[in-house]
Amino acid sequence: MPTDFTDVRHITRDAYLRAGHFAADHPHMTVLEDVEHRAEHAQVWVVETAGRWRPR
């Protein structure tokens, strides 16, 4: 839901940074953080486990 996009943006960013895939200033981070654009063109999934959201 669009009301969740801010949370999804933070979850996605944190997951990629914690995993060491990209540095915070890597150009691809702006693509990953553009949840609105991704949701227009694909399904964006988030899984909730034990009351916490996790990107999927």
Secondary structure, DSSP 8 states (H G I E B T S, - for coil): -GGGHHHHHHHHHHHHHHHTSS-TT-THHHHHH-HHHHHHHS---EEEETTEEEE-
